[in-house]
Amino acid sequence: MAGIGYQLILAAHAHIDMNWMWSFNETVAATLATFRSMLNIMDQYPEFKFSQSQGAVYRIVEEYDPDMMEEIKKRIAQGRWEVTASAWVETDKNMPGGESLLRHIQYTKEYM
């Protein structure tokens, strides 16, 4: 089938389990280390793009490393870091009910 080609599009994403089997301080450390790695990769590879889908991790960076948050904002403006947050944390369908899910969405929308 001459002339048929494919384009592969890969999107980087980090699923950070918030406080799952570890302390909040470990969650903060994992978040900051993951985001630093993504920013370093962006420095090395100009075509690299990243997306993150939890509002809570942005709040962590804002509070614990404001300089990193400024770097992330620059990457967002460049179109290389995509904020895809719709819930405060990844829900994994473990929510106890619809009201809880709606609150996650509401709080994230208000924060973002």
C-alpha positions as CSV (number, residue, x, y, z in Angstrom):
1,M,0.0,0.0,0.0
2,A,2.3,2.7,-1.3
3,G,1.6,6.2,-0.1
4,I,0.0,5.3,3.2
5,G,1.9,6.5,6.2
6,Y,1.4,6.7,9.9
7,Q,2.3,9.4,12.4
8,L,2.9,8.3,15.9
9,I,2.0,10.8,18.6
10,L,3.2,10.1,22.2
11,A,2.2,12.0,25.2
12,A,4.3,11.9,28.4
13,H,2.3,11.8,31.6
14,A,3.2,11.0,35.2
15,H,0.6,9.2,37.4
16,I,1.5,10.3,40.9
17,D,-0.5,8.4,43.5
18,M,-1.3,10.9,46.2
19,N,-0.4,9.5,49.6
20,W,-0.9,5.9,48.5
21,M,1.2,3.8,50.8
22,W,3.5,6.7,51.7
23,S,3.4,9.9,53.7
24,F,2.5,13.3,52.4
25,N,6.1,14.4,52.5
26,E,7.0,11.5,50.2
27,T,4.3,12.6,47.9
28,V,5.7,16.1,47.8
29,A,9.2,14.7,47.1
30,A,7.9,12.5,44.4
31,T,6.0,15.3,42.8
32,L,9.0,17.7,42.8
33,A,11.4,15.1,41.6
34,T,9.1,14.0,38.8
35,F,8.5,17.6,37.6
36,R,12.2,18.4,37.8
37,S,12.9,15.4,35.6
38,M,10.2,16.5,33.1
39,L,11.7,20.1,32.9
40,N,15.2,18.6,32.5
41,I,14.0,16.4,29.6
42,M,12.4,19.5,28.0
43,D,15.8,21.2,28.2
44,Q,17.4,18.2,26.4
45,Y,14.7,17.6,23.8
46,P,12.9,20.6,22.3
47,E,10.1,18.5,20.9
48,F,9.3,16.8,24.2
49,K,5.9,17.6,25.7
50,F,4.3,16.7,29.0
51,S,0.8,16.7,30.5
52,Q,-0.3,16.5,34.1
53,S,-3.9,15.8,35.2
54,Q,-4.0,16.4,38.9
55,G,-4.7,19.8,40.4
56,A,-3.2,18.9,43.8
57,V,0.3,18.5,42.3
58,Y,0.3,22.1,41.0
59,R,-0.6,23.2,44.5
60,I,2.3,21.2,45.9
61,V,4.7,22.9,43.5
62,E,3.3,26.3,44.1
63,E,3.8,25.9,47.9
64,Y,7.1,23.9,48.0
65,D,9.0,25.2,45.0
66,P,7.6,28.5,43.6
67,D,10.7,28.8,41.3
68,M,9.8,25.5,39.7
69,M,6.2,26.7,39.3
70,E,7.5,29.7,37.3
71,E,9.5,27.3,35.0
72,I,6.3,25.2,34.5
73,K,4.3,28.4,33.6
74,K,6.9,29.2,31.0
75,R,6.6,25.7,29.5
76,I,2.8,26.0,29.5
77,A,3.1,29.3,27.6
78,Q,5.3,27.5,25.1
79,G,2.7,24.8,24.6
80,R,5.1,22.1,25.9
81,W,3.4,21.5,29.3
82,E,-0.3,20.8,29.1
83,V,-2.5,21.1,32.1
84,T,-5.2,18.5,31.8
85,A,-6.4,18.5,35.4
86,S,-10.1,17.9,35.8
87,A,-9.9,16.3,39.3
88,W,-7.9,17.3,42.4
89,V,-6.3,13.8,42.4
90,E,-6.5,10.9,40.0
91,T,-9.8,9.3,40.9
92,D,-9.1,5.8,39.6
93,K,-12.8,5.2,40.0
94,N,-12.3,4.6,43.7
95,M,-14.5,7.5,44.7
96,P,-17.2,6.6,47.3
97,G,-19.9,8.4,45.3
98,G,-20.9,10.9,42.7
99,E,-20.9,13.8,45.2
100,S,-17.2,13.2,46.0
101,L,-16.3,13.1,42.3
102,L,-18.2,16.3,41.7
103,R,-16.4,18.0,44.6
104,H,-13.0,17.0,43.1
105,I,-14.0,18.6,39.8
106,Q,-15.4,21.7,41.5
107,Y,-12.3,22.2,43.7
108,T,-10.0,21.7,40.8
109,K,-11.9,24.1,38.6
110,E,-11.8,26.8,41.3
111,Y,-8.1,26.3,41.9
112,M,-7.0,26.2,38.3
